[in-house]
Amino acid sequence: MRNEAMEAFVERVSEQTDILRIVQGYVPLKRRGNRYWGCCPFHQEKTASFSVLPDKGFFYCFGCHAGGNAFKFLSLIENISYFDAIKLQAEKLGIPLPERKRSPQEVARDREIQDLRKVNELARDFFHNCLTMTRMGERGKAYFAARGIRQETIEEFQLGYAPPAWDKLSTAFLKRGIKQEFLLASGLCAERKQGGGLYDRFRGRVIIPIADERGRVVGFGGRVLDDSTPKYLNTPETVLFNKRKLLFGLDRSHRAIQQEGRAIVVEGYMDAISVFDAGVHNVVASLGTAFTPEHAKKLLHYAPEICFCYDSDEAGQKATIRALSIVRDTGARVRVIVVPDGKDPDEFIRKHGADAFRALVEKALPLVEYRLRYVLSHTNYDTLDGKVKALHEMMPVLAGIREAAVRSEYERRLAQTLMLDEGIVRSELRHYRPEAEEAVRQPIRKAVAKADTALRKAGRLVIRMAWQDAAVIAHLETIVPLEGIRDPAQREILTFLKAAAEEGRPVDDMSAATLSDEAAAELSRSLVEDLGGRDETEAYDDSLRVLRKAYLNALYTEHSRKANEYAQNGQHEACLQELNEVNKIKHEMDEW
C-alpha cells in the first residue's frame, strides 16, 4: 500500500539535498570541468579516483566501484541503511519524519529516550562549564594538563569536571525544572537512603561524555583525582547506555578507521583520548568491560583489521588474550600493538611522544606471533607437560591461519622451539576441531581491478544518452533488443529506463534508488565517466555498432550450435534452416 505522506517526505528531502555539499563534508574535492574529484573515502588510495557529478546527483569511484546518489553515499560512509540515510539528512535539514500511528507504549518510550538525551546534553554542558568556566574546575584542568591533554582536545571531547559537592548538579537541574525521575533514569543521580532527596553520582571527578556512533550523549565516565575508589565510574545501564554495545570514541573515529583500514582498541577512554590527541584518530575504547562480539561486529563494519593496544602489564596481557579469542572467529585480521616498559598507551605517549607511538602501531604483531610469544613466555616448556600445554594453547591460532605457507612456517617454528618433531605438530593440528565454525564478517569495500571492455563502455554510453533522452531506448531497440544486452547491470538499467518512459515517469537520482547496488553503481559510472573529448553523437553511433556486433555474434554462436546439434541428430532440414540463419547473420556482421 502506498504511503503518500512518506513519499512526499522523501521527495522533499531529496529536493533540498545537494550531493556536492554532503560529499564535501567528508571528502576534499577539486573541480575539473563539470565534475569534482577527490580520494575515495571508502578505500585507501593516493590518487583521486572518486568523482561527483552535481548536476546529475551521482557519485562514482573508479577504484572500488562504489556509486549512487547522495543517500547511497551517506549510507556507505555512515554505515547505516538507505532509509536511515534519508532520515539523517532530514534531521540536518530540519524536515520532520511523517508520524505513523504508534502504540501508547512506543510513544512513551520514544518520549523517555528524547528526554534522557536532552538531560545528558545538559549534563555534558554543565560538567564542561564547571571545568572551563569556574574556579572549581582548576583541579580538573591541572589533571588534564599533567596528562598532556591539550585545550583543543578538551573542547573536541567536551571534557568536564564534577564538583565535589554532594548535590551540585541535582540541585541546579531541579531548579531548572528538570524532573527528578529523569535525573534518576539517566543515572546522573541516586536517591538518598535517609532523609529523602537526591545526590549526584559523579562528584570530584573529571568527566568524559560517552556518545553513541551518531554523536549523541548516552552516558558519562568519571575518573578520580586522588587515590579514592572506584578509580573509574561509569553511568549505570539505562535505556541509552549499554556497555557491551558501546565503544568510546567511535563517533569521532569511524571515518579514520575506514580510511586507515584498521581500528585501534585500547582499554580505557583516557587512553583513547591520549592516542587521539597524539594524532592517531582511528582509536576506540571499551567501557570498563571486556571486549565483546558486539564490539567486534561493530568495528568490522568499518575496517577488516583490529589492532589491540592494551596495557603491557600482566592484567593487560590477559585482557588481550581474552579479546583475541573473541575476535579470532570473526574473520578479522588481528594485530597487537606491544607497549614496552609495562606501560599503558597514555603513559607511553607522555614519556616518548606521539611519533614513538605511531612507530609502535606500524610494528604491531600479527595475532599468531603475539600468541606464540605469550604462550612461550608463560609456559615452562622444558618439561613434557609444558610442551603439551604450549602445543595445545597454540592449536586454535594455528588452525585459523588460511595461508598454507604461513601456517607451515609457524608449525616449523613451534616444533623447533618446543624441540618436537614437526610431524607431531602437524598431527595435532589435523586432529584439532574448533568449537565453532568461523563466522563470516561483513565485507568492506576494496579497490577492485575490473576488466573493462569495449562492450561495457558502449553500454555505458548508451545508458548515458538514454538517461538524457527517453527516445534513445526506442531507437536502441531497433538495433538491439534489451534482452540482447549481455551485461546484467546494464540490462537492468535500460529496462528501468524503458519502463519509466512507457509510464511517463521522470527519471532522477531518487527514482533510480530502486536499482540493485551493482546497477546503481553502473548507472553512476555511466553518468560520471568522461567521454575523453569525443563528440556525444559520434560516440553514441560507435557504441550502437559495438552493441549490435556483440548481439549478432551471440546469435551467430547460438544458431551455429543448433545447426551442429541438428546435424548430429540427423535432422537435416532443421540443420539447413539454422545454417541459412548463420549465413544471414554472417553477412550482416560483415556489413557492420
DOTOR-839275 format. One line per 8 residues: number of its first residue (from 1); their letters; for each residue x, y, z of C-alpha. Coordinates in Angstrom, 1 decimal. Layout:
<atoms>
NUM	a	X Y Z; ...
</atoms>
This chain:
<atoms>
1	mrneamea	0.0 0.0 0.0; 1.3 3.4 -1.0; 2.2 5.8 1.8; 1.7 9.2 0.3; 2.9 11.1 3.3; 6.2 9.1 3.3; 6.6 9.6 -0.4; 6.1 13.3 0.0
9	fvervseq	8.7 13.3 2.8; 11.3 11.5 0.7; 10.7 13.8 -2.2; 11.0 16.9 0.0; 14.3 15.7 1.5; 15.6 14.8 -2.0; 14.7 18.2 -3.4; 16.6 20.0 -0.7
17	tdilrivq	19.6 17.7 -0.8; 22.8 18.8 -2.5; 25.1 15.9 -3.1; 28.1 18.1 -3.5; 27.6 19.8 -0.1; 27.1 16.4 1.5; 30.2 14.8 0.0; 32.4 17.8 0.7
25	gyvplkrr	31.5 17.4 4.3; 33.6 14.2 4.2; 35.9 14.4 1.3; 38.1 17.3 0.0; 37.1 17.8 -3.7; 38.7 19.7 -6.6; 36.7 20.8 -9.6; 37.6 19.7 -13.1
33	gnrywgcc	35.0 20.8 -15.7; 31.6 19.9 -14.5; 32.9 17.2 -12.2; 34.5 17.1 -8.8; 37.3 14.7 -7.9; 38.9 13.5 -4.6; 40.4 10.5 -2.9; 37.7 7.9 -2.2
41	pfhqekta	36.6 7.7 1.5; 35.6 4.0 1.1; 39.0 2.5 0.3; 42.7 3.6 0.6; 44.2 5.4 -2.3; 46.7 8.1 -3.0; 45.4 9.1 -6.5; 42.0 10.6 -6.7
49	sfsvlpdk	39.6 8.2 -8.4; 36.4 9.4 -6.7; 34.1 11.7 -8.7; 30.9 13.6 -8.1; 28.6 14.9 -10.8; 26.4 17.5 -9.0; 24.0 18.3 -11.8; 23.0 14.7 -12.2
57	gffycfgc	23.2 14.0 -8.4; 25.5 11.0 -8.6; 29.0 9.9 -7.3; 31.3 7.1 -8.5; 34.6 5.7 -7.5; 36.7 4.2 -10.4; 38.8 2.3 -7.8; 36.3 0.4 -5.6
65	haggnafk	33.3 1.0 -7.9; 31.0 2.4 -5.3; 28.4 4.6 -6.8; 24.9 6.0 -6.4; 23.1 9.2 -5.2; 23.6 11.3 -2.1; 21.7 8.9 0.2; 23.7 6.0 -1.0
73	flslieni	26.9 8.0 -0.2; 25.6 8.7 3.3; 24.5 5.1 3.9; 28.0 3.9 3.0; 30.1 6.4 4.9; 27.9 6.4 8.0; 27.3 2.7 7.8; 23.5 2.9 8.0
81	syfdaikl	20.7 1.8 5.9; 19.5 3.7 2.8; 16.3 4.9 4.6; 18.2 5.8 7.7; 20.4 8.0 5.5; 17.3 9.8 4.3; 16.2 10.3 7.9; 19.7 11.5 8.9
89	qaeklgip	19.6 14.1 6.1; 16.1 15.1 7.0; 17.3 15.7 10.6; 20.1 18.0 9.2; 17.6 19.9 7.1; 15.0 20.1 9.9; 12.4 18.2 8.0; 10.2 16.1 10.3
97	lperkrsp	9.5 12.4 9.7; 5.8 11.7 9.0; 4.1 10.4 12.0; 2.7 6.9 11.9; 0.2 5.7 14.4; 2.1 4.2 17.4; 1.1 2.4 20.5; 1.0 4.3 23.8
105	qevardre	4.0 2.3 24.9; 6.0 3.3 21.8; 5.1 6.9 22.3; 6.1 6.8 26.0; 9.4 5.1 25.3; 10.3 7.5 22.5; 9.5 10.4 24.7; 11.6 8.9 27.5
113	iqdlrkvn	14.6 8.5 25.2; 14.3 12.0 23.9; 14.0 13.4 27.4; 17.0 11.4 28.6; 19.1 12.6 25.6; 18.3 16.2 26.5; 19.2 15.7 30.1; 22.5 14.1 29.1
121	elardffh	23.3 17.0 26.8; 22.5 19.5 29.6; 24.7 17.5 32.0; 27.6 17.4 29.4; 27.4 21.2 29.2; 27.2 21.5 33.0; 30.3 19.5 33.6; 32.2 21.2 30.7
129	ncltmtrm	31.3 24.6 32.0; 32.4 23.6 35.6; 35.8 22.6 34.1; 36.4 25.6 31.8; 34.5 28.5 33.5; 34.7 28.0 37.2; 37.4 28.0 39.9; 36.2 24.6 41.0
137	gergkayf	37.4 23.2 37.6; 41.1 24.2 38.3; 41.7 20.7 39.7; 40.4 19.1 36.6; 42.4 21.4 34.3; 45.5 20.6 36.3; 44.8 16.9 35.9; 44.4 17.1 32.1
145	aargirqe	47.4 19.3 31.8; 49.5 16.8 33.7; 48.4 14.1 31.3; 49.4 16.2 28.3; 45.8 16.7 27.1; 45.6 19.9 25.1; 42.8 22.5 25.3; 41.7 21.7 21.8
153	tieefqlg	41.2 18.1 22.8; 39.2 19.2 25.9; 36.9 21.1 23.5; 36.8 18.2 21.0; 35.6 15.7 23.6; 33.7 18.3 25.7; 35.6 17.0 28.8; 34.3 18.3 32.1
161	yappawdk	34.6 18.3 35.9; 32.0 17.2 38.5; 32.3 19.4 41.6; 33.0 17.6 44.9; 29.7 18.7 46.5; 27.0 16.0 47.0; 24.2 17.7 45.1; 25.6 20.5 42.9
169	lstaflkr	24.2 19.0 39.7; 20.9 17.7 41.1; 20.1 21.0 42.9; 20.9 23.0 39.8; 18.8 20.8 37.5; 15.8 20.6 39.8; 15.8 24.4 40.0; 15.7 24.4 36.2
177	gikqefll	12.5 22.3 36.2; 14.1 19.0 35.2; 12.1 16.2 36.8; 13.6 14.0 39.4; 12.6 10.9 37.5; 14.8 11.9 34.6; 17.8 12.5 36.8; 17.4 9.0 38.3
185	asglcaer	16.6 7.3 34.9; 19.7 8.9 33.3; 22.0 7.6 36.1; 23.2 11.1 36.9; 21.7 11.0 40.4; 20.6 8.5 43.0; 18.1 8.6 45.9; 19.4 9.3 49.4
193	kqggglyd	18.8 6.3 51.7; 17.9 8.6 54.6; 16.2 11.9 54.6; 14.9 11.8 51.0; 16.1 13.8 48.1; 18.9 13.1 45.6; 22.7 13.1 45.5; 25.0 13.3 42.5
201	rfrgrvii	26.5 10.1 41.2; 29.6 11.9 39.9; 31.5 14.0 42.4; 35.1 15.3 42.5; 35.9 13.6 39.2; 37.0 14.7 35.7; 34.1 13.8 33.4; 34.2 12.2 30.0
209	piadergr	31.0 12.3 28.0; 30.3 9.0 26.2; 28.4 9.2 22.9; 26.9 6.6 20.5; 28.0 6.3 16.9; 25.8 9.2 15.9; 27.5 11.5 18.5; 24.5 11.6 20.9
217	vvgfggrv	25.5 11.6 24.5; 24.3 8.4 26.2; 26.3 8.4 29.4; 29.4 9.6 31.3; 32.6 8.3 32.7; 34.3 9.8 35.7; 37.9 9.5 37.0; 39.0 10.4 40.5
225	lddstpky	41.8 12.9 41.0; 43.2 11.1 44.1; 43.6 7.6 45.4; 39.9 7.0 46.3; 37.9 4.2 44.8; 36.5 3.3 42.4; 39.1 4.8 40.2; 36.7 4.9 37.2
233	lntpetvl	32.9 5.3 37.5; 30.5 4.9 34.5; 26.9 5.7 34.1; 24.8 2.6 35.1; 22.9 0.7 32.5; 20.0 2.8 31.1; 17.8 2.6 28.1; 20.6 4.6 26.3
241	fnkrkllf	23.7 3.2 27.9; 24.7 -0.4 27.2; 28.5 -1.0 27.7; 28.5 -4.3 25.8; 27.5 -2.4 22.6; 29.2 0.9 23.1; 32.7 1.8 22.0; 34.1 5.1 23.3
249	gldrshra	35.2 7.5 20.5; 33.6 5.6 17.6; 31.5 8.7 16.7; 34.8 10.5 16.0; 36.9 7.7 14.8; 34.8 5.7 12.3; 35.8 7.7 9.3; 39.5 7.4 10.2
257	iqqegrai	39.0 3.7 10.8; 37.6 3.4 7.3; 40.5 5.4 5.8; 43.2 3.6 7.7; 41.6 0.2 7.1; 42.0 -0.7 10.8; 40.7 0.1 14.2; 43.0 0.5 17.3
265	vvegymda	41.3 -0.7 20.5; 42.6 0.5 23.9; 41.4 -0.4 27.4; 40.0 2.9 28.7; 38.7 6.3 27.5; 41.7 8.2 28.9; 44.0 6.0 26.7; 41.7 6.7 23.7
273	isvfdagv	41.8 10.4 24.3; 45.6 10.4 24.7; 46.0 8.4 21.5; 43.5 10.7 19.6; 45.4 13.8 21.0; 48.6 12.3 19.6; 47.1 12.5 16.1; 46.1 8.8 15.8
281	hnvvaslg	42.4 9.1 15.2; 41.3 5.6 14.4; 41.1 4.6 18.1; 38.3 3.4 20.3; 38.0 2.1 23.8; 35.7 -0.4 25.6; 34.0 0.9 28.7; 35.2 -0.9 31.7
289	taftpeha	34.1 -4.2 30.3; 35.7 -7.0 28.3; 35.8 -6.7 24.5; 32.6 -8.3 23.2; 31.4 -9.9 20.0; 29.1 -6.9 19.6; 32.1 -4.6 19.7; 33.9 -6.7 17.1
297	kkllhyap	30.9 -6.8 14.8; 30.6 -3.0 15.0; 34.2 -2.4 14.1; 34.2 -4.8 11.2; 31.5 -2.7 9.6; 34.3 -0.1 9.1; 37.5 -2.0 8.5; 38.9 -5.6 8.2
305	eicfcyds	41.7 -5.2 10.7; 41.5 -4.7 14.5; 44.7 -3.8 16.5; 44.6 -4.2 20.3; 46.7 -1.9 22.4; 46.0 -2.9 26.0; 48.3 -2.3 29.0; 51.5 -4.3 28.8
313	deagqkat	51.3 -5.5 32.4; 50.1 -9.0 33.2; 46.4 -7.9 33.6; 46.6 -6.1 30.2; 48.1 -9.2 28.5; 45.3 -11.4 29.9; 42.7 -8.9 28.7; 44.4 -9.0 25.3
321	iralsivr	44.3 -12.8 25.1; 40.6 -12.8 26.1; 39.8 -10.2 23.4; 41.8 -12.1 20.8; 39.8 -15.3 21.5; 36.6 -13.3 20.7; 37.9 -11.7 17.5; 39.7 -14.7 16.2
329	dtgarvrv	36.4 -16.3 14.9; 35.1 -13.2 13.2; 37.3 -13.3 10.1; 39.1 -10.1 11.1; 42.7 -9.5 10.6; 44.0 -9.1 14.1; 47.2 -7.5 15.3; 48.6 -6.5 18.7
337	ivvpdgkd	50.5 -3.3 19.5; 53.0 -4.1 22.2; 53.7 -1.1 24.5; 57.1 -1.7 26.2; 58.1 -1.0 29.9; 54.8 -2.3 31.3; 53.1 1.0 30.4; 49.7 1.8 29.0
345	pdefirkh	49.4 3.8 25.8; 48.7 7.1 27.7; 51.9 6.7 29.8; 53.9 5.7 26.8; 52.8 8.8 24.8; 53.5 11.2 27.7; 57.0 9.7 28.1; 58.1 9.1 24.5
353	gadafral	55.8 11.2 22.3; 53.3 10.8 19.5; 55.8 9.7 16.9; 57.1 6.9 19.0; 53.6 5.6 19.5; 52.9 5.7 15.7; 56.1 3.6 15.3; 54.6 1.0 17.7
361	vekalplv	51.4 0.9 15.6; 53.4 0.2 12.4; 55.3 -2.6 14.2; 52.1 -4.3 15.5; 52.4 -8.1 15.8; 50.2 -10.4 13.9; 47.8 -12.5 16.1; 49.8 -15.7 15.7
369	eyrlryvl	53.2 -14.0 16.5; 51.7 -12.4 19.6; 50.1 -15.6 20.8; 53.2 -17.6 20.3; 55.3 -15.1 22.3; 52.7 -15.1 25.1; 52.4 -18.8 25.3; 56.2 -19.4 25.3
377	shtnydtl	56.7 -16.7 28.0; 54.0 -18.2 30.2; 54.8 -21.9 29.9; 57.7 -23.9 31.2; 58.2 -26.0 28.1; 61.3 -27.7 29.4; 59.0 -30.4 30.7; 56.9 -32.8 28.7
385	dgkvkalh	53.7 -31.4 30.3; 54.8 -27.9 29.5; 55.4 -28.8 25.8; 52.0 -30.4 25.5; 50.3 -27.4 27.2; 52.1 -24.9 24.9; 51.2 -27.0 21.9; 47.5 -27.2 22.8
393	emmpvlag	47.3 -23.5 23.5; 48.7 -22.7 20.0; 46.2 -25.0 18.2; 43.3 -22.5 17.9; 45.6 -19.9 16.4; 47.4 -22.2 14.0; 44.1 -23.6 12.8; 42.9 -20.1 11.9
401	ireaavrs	45.8 -19.5 9.5; 44.5 -19.8 6.0; 47.7 -19.4 4.1; 49.4 -22.8 3.9; 52.9 -21.3 3.6; 52.5 -19.1 6.7; 50.9 -22.0 8.7; 53.8 -24.3 7.7
409	eyerrlaq	56.4 -21.7 8.8; 54.7 -21.4 12.3; 54.4 -25.1 12.6; 58.2 -25.4 12.0; 59.0 -22.6 14.4; 56.8 -24.1 17.1; 58.3 -27.5 16.7; 61.8 -26.1 16.8
417	tlmldegi	61.2 -24.0 19.9; 59.5 -26.9 21.8; 62.0 -29.3 20.4; 59.4 -31.6 19.0; 59.1 -33.3 15.6; 57.2 -31.2 13.0; 55.1 -34.3 12.3; 53.8 -34.2 15.8
425	vrselrhy	52.7 -30.6 15.5; 51.0 -31.3 12.1; 49.3 -34.4 13.5; 47.9 -32.4 16.4; 46.7 -29.7 14.1; 44.9 -32.2 11.8; 43.0 -33.6 14.8; 42.2 -30.3 16.2
433	rpeaeeav	38.5 -29.4 15.9; 37.5 -25.8 16.8; 34.3 -25.5 18.9; 32.6 -23.2 16.4; 32.9 -22.6 12.7; 34.5 -19.3 11.6; 31.9 -16.6 11.3; 31.6 -14.6 8.1
441	rqpirkav	32.3 -11.0 8.6; 30.7 -8.1 6.8; 32.9 -7.2 3.9; 34.1 -3.7 3.4; 35.0 -2.0 0.1; 38.3 -2.6 -1.5; 39.9 -1.3 -4.7; 38.9 -3.8 -7.4
449	akadtalr	40.6 -4.0 -10.9; 37.5 -4.7 -13.0; 38.3 -5.8 -16.6; 36.7 -3.1 -18.8; 35.7 -4.0 -22.4; 34.6 -2.0 -25.4; 31.2 -3.7 -25.0; 30.8 -2.4 -21.4
457	kagrlvir	31.9 1.1 -22.4; 29.5 1.1 -25.3; 26.6 0.0 -22.9; 27.5 2.9 -20.5; 27.5 5.4 -23.3; 24.0 4.3 -24.4; 22.8 4.5 -20.8; 24.2 8.0 -20.5
465	mawqdaav	22.3 9.1 -23.7; 19.1 7.2 -22.6; 19.2 9.0 -19.2; 19.2 12.3 -21.0; 16.6 11.4 -23.7; 13.9 8.7 -23.2; 13.6 8.3 -27.0; 17.0 6.7 -27.1
473	iahletiv	15.6 3.4 -25.7; 13.1 3.1 -28.6; 16.0 3.7 -31.1; 18.2 1.3 -29.3; 15.6 -1.5 -29.5; 15.6 -1.2 -33.3; 19.3 -2.1 -33.2; 19.5 -4.5 -30.2
481	plegirdp	16.5 -5.8 -28.1; 17.0 -5.2 -24.4; 17.2 -8.9 -23.7; 20.2 -8.9 -26.1; 22.2 -6.6 -23.7; 24.7 -9.1 -22.2; 25.7 -7.2 -19.1; 23.1 -7.9 -16.4
489	aqreiltf	23.5 -4.5 -14.6; 23.3 -2.5 -17.9; 20.3 -4.6 -18.9; 18.6 -3.8 -15.6; 19.2 0.0 -16.0; 17.9 0.1 -19.6; 14.8 -1.9 -18.6; 14.2 0.5 -15.8
497	lkaaaeeg	14.5 3.5 -18.2; 12.2 1.9 -20.7; 9.5 1.3 -18.0; 9.8 4.9 -16.8; 9.4 6.2 -20.4; 6.4 4.0 -21.0; 4.7 5.1 -17.8; 5.6 8.7 -18.3
505	rpvddmsa	7.7 8.8 -15.1; 10.6 11.2 -14.8; 14.0 9.6 -14.0; 16.3 11.1 -11.4; 18.7 10.0 -8.7; 15.8 9.1 -6.4; 13.8 7.0 -8.8; 17.0 5.1 -9.6
513	atlsdeaa	17.2 4.1 -6.0; 15.1 1.1 -6.8; 18.0 -0.4 -8.8; 20.2 -3.1 -7.4; 23.5 -1.9 -5.9; 25.5 -3.2 -8.9; 23.1 -1.5 -11.3; 23.1 1.8 -9.3
521	aelsrslv	26.9 1.9 -9.4; 27.0 1.2 -13.1; 24.5 3.9 -13.7; 26.6 6.3 -11.7; 29.7 5.4 -13.7; 27.8 5.9 -17.0; 26.9 9.4 -16.0; 30.1 10.4 -14.3
529	edlggrde	32.5 8.9 -16.9; 34.2 11.4 -19.1; 33.9 10.9 -22.9; 37.5 11.8 -23.4; 36.8 14.7 -25.7; 34.7 12.7 -28.2; 31.5 14.1 -29.7; 28.4 12.6 -28.0
537	teayddsl	26.6 11.8 -31.2; 29.6 10.2 -32.8; 30.3 8.2 -29.6; 26.7 7.1 -29.5; 26.8 5.8 -33.1; 30.0 3.9 -32.4; 28.5 2.4 -29.3; 25.5 1.1 -31.2
545	rvlrkayl	27.8 -0.6 -33.7; 29.7 -2.3 -30.8; 26.4 -3.5 -29.2; 24.9 -4.7 -32.5; 28.1 -6.6 -33.4; 28.1 -8.3 -29.9; 24.4 -9.2 -30.3; 25.0 -10.6 -33.8
553	nalytehs	28.0 -12.6 -32.6; 25.8 -14.1 -29.8; 23.2 -15.0 -32.4; 25.8 -16.5 -34.7; 27.2 -18.7 -31.9; 23.7 -19.8 -30.9; 22.5 -20.7 -34.4; 25.8 -22.5 -35.2
561	rkaneyaq	25.4 -24.5 -32.0; 21.8 -25.5 -33.0; 22.9 -26.4 -36.6; 25.6 -28.7 -35.3; 23.2 -30.3 -32.8; 20.6 -30.9 -35.6; 23.3 -32.4 -37.9; 24.5 -34.8 -35.2
569	ngqheacl	20.8 -36.0 -34.7; 20.2 -36.4 -38.5; 17.7 -33.6 -38.6; 18.9 -32.3 -41.9; 16.0 -29.9 -42.7; 16.3 -28.1 -39.4; 20.0 -28.0 -39.8; 19.7 -26.3 -43.2
577	qelnevnk	17.3 -23.7 -41.7; 19.8 -22.9 -39.0; 22.7 -22.7 -41.5; 20.6 -20.2 -43.5; 20.3 -18.1 -40.4; 24.0 -18.4 -39.7; 24.8 -17.1 -43.3; 22.4 -14.2 -42.9
585	ikhemdew	23.9 -13.2 -39.6; 27.4 -13.6 -41.1; 26.5 -11.4 -44.0; 25.1 -8.7 -41.7; 28.2 -8.9 -39.4; 30.4 -8.2 -42.4; 28.3 -5.2 -43.3; 28.6 -3.8 -39.7
</atoms>
